[in-house]
Amino acid sequence: MNTAEIKLDLHNKIDNAGSKQLKEIYGLVLNYLNSNYSVEEEDTLTEAQRASIDEGLAQAEAGLGKPLSEINQRLRKKYGIND
């Protein structure tokens, strides 16, 4: 997709979103635009945070995770979000 197609697709999705979805999209976009994440932030993690991340990665590598599609489906059902 080129830039114009992406903008049009996003506009259509936002235009057709329900009130609740629109508020969620707005929050996500604001969070993204206001973030100042940089790689250096990883240097500020505590040892406990690093250990938790490493544990999660090890679990994923061991096949203990769930597919994203399954998680998305469960969360959409829980929060009443429609496609």
C-alpha positions as CSV (number, residue, x, y, z in Angstrom):
1,M,0.0,0.0,0.0
2,N,1.2,3.5,-0.8
3,T,0.8,6.4,1.6
4,A,-2.4,7.7,0.0
5,E,-4.0,4.2,0.2
6,I,-3.0,3.8,3.8
7,K,-4.5,7.2,4.7
8,L,-7.7,6.4,2.8
9,D,-8.0,3.0,4.5
10,L,-7.4,4.4,8.0
11,H,-9.9,7.2,7.3
12,N,-12.6,4.6,6.3
13,K,-11.9,2.4,9.3
14,I,-12.1,5.4,11.7
15,D,-15.2,6.8,9.9
16,N,-17.0,3.5,10.4
17,A,-15.9,2.9,14.0
18,G,-18.4,2.9,16.8
19,S,-18.2,5.4,19.6
20,K,-16.3,3.1,21.9
21,Q,-13.9,2.0,19.2
22,L,-13.3,5.6,18.2
23,K,-12.3,6.5,21.7
24,E,-9.9,3.6,21.9
25,I,-8.4,4.4,18.5
26,Y,-8.0,8.0,19.6
27,G,-6.2,6.9,22.8
28,L,-3.9,4.6,20.9
29,V,-3.0,7.3,18.3
30,L,-2.4,9.9,21.1
31,N,-0.2,7.4,23.0
32,Y,1.8,6.7,19.9
33,L,2.2,10.3,18.8
34,N,3.2,11.4,22.4
35,S,5.6,8.6,23.0
36,N,9.3,9.4,23.2
37,Y,10.5,5.8,23.2
38,S,14.1,5.2,22.3
39,V,16.3,2.2,22.5
40,E,18.1,3.8,25.4
41,E,15.0,3.3,27.6
42,E,15.9,-0.4,27.8
43,D,19.0,0.7,29.8
44,T,16.6,2.1,32.5
45,L,14.9,-1.2,33.2
46,T,15.3,-2.6,36.6
47,E,16.8,-6.1,37.1
48,A,13.3,-7.4,37.9
49,Q,11.8,-6.0,34.7
50,R,14.6,-7.5,32.7
51,A,14.1,-10.9,34.4
52,S,10.3,-10.7,33.6
53,I,11.0,-9.9,30.0
54,D,13.6,-12.8,29.8
55,E,11.1,-15.2,31.4
56,G,8.4,-14.2,28.9
57,L,10.8,-14.7,26.0
58,A,11.8,-18.1,27.3
59,Q,8.1,-19.1,27.7
60,A,7.4,-18.0,24.1
61,E,10.4,-19.9,22.8
62,A,9.2,-23.0,24.7
63,G,5.8,-22.8,22.9
64,L,3.9,-21.7,26.0
65,G,2.4,-18.6,24.4
66,K,-0.9,-18.3,22.7
67,P,-1.4,-17.1,19.1
68,L,-2.2,-13.4,18.7
69,S,-5.4,-14.2,16.8
70,E,-6.6,-16.1,19.8
71,I,-5.8,-13.3,22.2
72,N,-7.4,-10.7,19.9
73,Q,-10.5,-12.8,19.6
74,R,-10.8,-13.2,23.4
75,L,-10.2,-9.5,24.1
76,R,-12.7,-8.4,21.4
77,K,-15.3,-10.6,22.9
78,K,-14.6,-9.4,26.5
79,Y,-14.7,-5.7,25.6
80,G,-17.4,-6.0,22.9
81,I,-15.2,-4.8,20.1
82,N,-16.4,-5.6,16.6
83,D,-14.4,-5.6,13.4
